[in-house]
């Protein structure tokens, strides 16, 4: 049975690779069959050693990649997951944290707007959900205060939340001094 699950995961990853993204599995067993998985947590539970962190923190605190139970990505700071949505920041006590095998996911700064055609040779974007007609990928923003906050990359912008509000960082605007990162998965050479 495990071999069948492994091979069905492989075919799913191969199909996603043709589209330029990967969708991570669910739960602890998802990490055994794939490179990444969403692990459901409640406030107060620790995300574990494989939790994916931002390439920096927020106000001196570690930031993990999380999403609400509908799949909208955001940031886990402390015990809660904060989601950017409709101009506001929403806090969740039950959420999912992204976990990954060490060395499979990497943050990379992008310097221009990217939409449906965003690709890097040999790498796949990490997708969370489809938001409207766009895929929502995992992103992070280094803001003017020195924070690095994870969020959702939708429609050429990285949307993130801070202090109760939602903000958008535009990597294609030379006057926007915030750095935008995207989270990439590098498939093993045997796929």
N, C-alpha and C positions, 0 to 999 in steps of 0.2 A: 504494500500500500504506500509506503514512504517513497519508493522509487517512482510510482505513478504520480504522486504529488510533486516530486522533484521535477519530473519531465514536463508536467503540465505547467509548472512555474517557468521552466526554461522556454517553452513555446510562448507563454505570455510575455516574458522579457524580450524575446526575439521580435514579437509583433510590435511591442512598444518601441524598440530600438529603431524600427523602420520609421516611426513617427517622431523620433528624436527625444523621447522622454521615458522615464520609468515611474511606475506607481508601486509604492512599497506595500508589503503584505500587512497582516494584522496579527497582533499577539506575539508571544514569545516563540511559537513554532514558526511564524512567518520569517523570523530572522535566521532560522536553521535552513530554510529552503531558498532564501533569497539574500540579497545584500542588505536590505533594510526592511524595517517593520514599524508599524504604529502600535504602541503599547498603551492600553487604556489605564488611566490613573484617576485617583480622587485626591482632593487637596490633602496634603500631609504625607502622601506616599512618595517615596524617593524613586526617581526615574531609572536608576541603575547605571552601571559602568558604561553601557553602550549608547547612552543618550547623546544625541547630536547637539552640540553647543554652537552658539554664535562665535564669530571670529573676534570677539571682545565681549564686554559686559555692559550692563546698564546701572549707572550710579554705583559702581563697584561690586555689583552682584552678578552672578553667572546667569546667562540667558540660554535656555534650551528651546529647540524648535518644537512647537506644539500645534495642535489644531483642536477646534471644538468638535463635538460629536457629529456635526454636519459636514465636517471636512474643511472648514475655513482655517487656513494657517495663521499662526501668530507667534507669540513669545510666552515662554514660561519663566516667570521671575518669582522666586519664593515658592509658595504653594499653589499659585493660580496660573491659569492660562489666559492671556489677554489677546483678544481678537480685534483687528480693525474692521469696522463694518459701518457703512452709511454715515461716515463722518464722526463716529464715536468709537471709544474703546469699551469693549465688553469683557467682563471677568467671568471665568467659568471655574467651578469647583470639580467638575468631571470633564475629562478631556483625554487626548491621546498625545503621547510624546514620541517623536521620531527616534528610533534606535537604528544603529548600523554596525556592520562588521568594521573593525578598525581598518583604516586606509582605503575604504571604498568610496567615501563621499568627500568632496573637496569644495571649499568656497573659492570663488574667483571673481575679482572685480570686473565689472563691465563698464565701458566708457561711452556707450551709445545706446540709443533706443533699440530695442529688439522686440519683435512681435512673434508671429507664428513661425518665422523662418530662422529663429535663433538656433544655431548649431555650433558645436566645436568637434573637430574630428576625434572620434573614439570616445566621446563623452555623451552622457544623456542628462537632461534636466530632471530634477526630482519634482514630480507633479503631485498635487494634493487632490484637487477637484477641478471641475469645469465651472467657471463663474460667468454666467451669461453665455456668450459665444466664445469666450477665451478660456484657455487652460490657466489654472492658478498654480504657479510654481513657487518654490521656497526661495525667499530672498532675505537679505539683511541690509540695513542701512547704518552707516557710520555718520552720526549727526554732528552738528556744530558743538555740542556739549561733550563730545568724546564718547558717547554711548554707541554701542552696536546692537541694534534691535532687529529681531527677525520678524518677517511678515509674509505677505503674498505678492508675487509678481504677476500682475494682471494688466493687459492692455498697454504694455510698454512702460509701466511705472511700478515701483516697489511701494506698496501700501503697508504702513506700519502704524502702531498705536503708541501713544506716549501721553501720560498725564490726563487721561480721560478723552482724548481726541484722536482722530485718524488723520494721518498725513500721507502725502505722496512724494516720493523722491523721483526725479526725472534724470536718468543717466545721460540723456541726450542734450541736456541744457547746460551749456558751458558756465552759466552764472549760478547754477545750483552746485554748491560746494560740498554736498553730501556724497560719499562714496556708496555705490550700490554693488552688492555681491549677489551672485546666484549660486545655488547649491547644485553641484554636478556629481553624477555617478559615473565611474569609469568601469565598464564591464570587464570581467576577466577575459584574457585572450582566447579561451576555449569556447566562448559564446558565439 
